[in-house]
Amino acid sequence: MATRAILPVALAVGSLLTFTTMNSLADDSSIHNITVGTPVPVPDNWGDTWMLAWTKNGSLFSPSNDTKGFHGKGRGNIAFNQIFGDEPDKLTGRTLNYMTPDYGVTNETGPDGCTWKSSGCVALDGAIYWLVARHKYGESSGDANRRQSAQNASIIKSEDAGKTWTRPEKENYDHPMFPGNGFATAYFINYGQEGKEAVADQSDKYVYGLSNNGFWDNGDAMILGRVLKSKIGDLSGANWQYFTSGDGAADASWISSVSDAKPVLAMPNHLGMTGAAYLPVQKCYLMVGWYYPAGGGKQPKASLKTTWDFYVAAHPWGPWRMVDSHTWEPQGFYCPEICPKFTSPDGSTVWVFAAGDWNDASVYRLTAVPLMIK
């Protein structure tokens, strides 16, 4: 059926706000509930914000933040790791690059009072892309809920499996690709191995990214960006566009100014930085939202309790609907991200990677969590 332009409609349900169009209300009803299984800790690592990139040869790579990586041989604000194993409950790993001294050792701040942290990571056409940004911990961010703020993000690229990276750190600091907080926590939407395992919504042509409004924890709203696959390797923020409203398949729904982007999902104080994956069996997208019920991660005893909200959508631009929720206490698992490599052939089980309370070494590590989908 030919695409036609339709004016956007704003839907409000409690504190939920989505922007949609009549023809974007495609069927995503194949998911009715999600059950969370038993977490499986991966041995001998320390850190958080894991996001696995699946390469053409089957290898898995992942960043980690505030980390000692695997086997405790170093410390970094960010590090890059390789993950081994074909079964999600039998994984091991090694740290390839602690990204020091350029990106600093754990908790090292710069003249701006911020540290380097990362979010999205994806393998595409033989290269790995990784988003880094300047974060300020909740104790000093000035946020009323002591949320960790994020700003001034850039994408870096490796063509040698994480050994070396461009752009240089100084260029990212002095001239970020995405100035400000508008696209500071972006995660690339995951379409499987090298981004080619599944194709939907022109994913063979575009790379999509979701970002909240500039917080590691408890953000307020998500916006959607896109870039041509042929242009992502240029590492230029000028090549990116942002969804405004209407049908995301139409070019008229996109604009070059991030400040003019409209949220595809708004849930104030409930959207820690996260991404989404396309589920080819269900033919829809799954995003695991998360937040600290205390309001922010650095509120008293907040790190012991998190809530995961499960959102699905027929398209990256929505509408997104919540289908289930799960609370973790006392582990406080956070930054959950789907790794499509371990999805069961019938699509009934997917695996999420997360880390827990940074005050507890037994859970502050890469942890695999199964999700059963019905």
C-alpha angles and dihedrals in degrees: 000000000000117000116246130191114251127179115254121258122206115219120198122192111171104303091342117107123180133171116220146149132224093252093047090063090096118158115281093153095114089095116067104158142358126214121201117223133204115300117243115207117217109226130248105009137108128201146063145243096063117181117174123218116199114210131206093257091053098258122141123216130181140179121227128197133214083012152160088193117209122341092004097263095142147357130238144165082230132008137180122229142182118225121208130201142072095226120063093221094054105050130144132175152186133214113243101181132012089194090227141178092014098053096031137241119282112308093001110148132201134221089284091060090245135113130218115260133163141218126171125041128175140166115229131169096338097316134091120225122200130181119221128182144171112266131188117205118242094250091066105021094094091230114145091230093043091246119168108250127214133201146152102038130186136182118236125197135212125193095178102060096272102313095113133016141200137229099057118242093244091055090049090051097044099035112020118193091227110033118200127012101297097100100010100123102040123162120191114239106249120233096173132255110020086342090286105091090095132014124208137144092015092304087151087065105031139043112216128204134189121208133174123220097280111296133114089208132032100000120178110225142008127228128191127228133183139192132184111262087229089058105040091087091060087073092216123142088207089072094062127095130194132218117250108171144304126048111352090208088069120081090221089070093066132075135185097229114084090201089065095052117118122218117260087198132014123190108153113229091356104089115081113181110291145139141218140239132210114239107209096195094053091033093224141094127261123203124181108212117194141184145164110255088213088070100253138018096253097052112113111292090347094132092070096067134047135162125217117205118195116218128185132190138175091226135020089251092055153174088233118200130188114237102173146350138213132191125212119206131193095359095057095202112197145175092040113190130180119240106202093196091081100044111129116248092249092049093237095119128042128175126229126197120215144145131228143219109340089215091064117065091197092068103022091094143079106301128182117217125187121220120200112209126204 
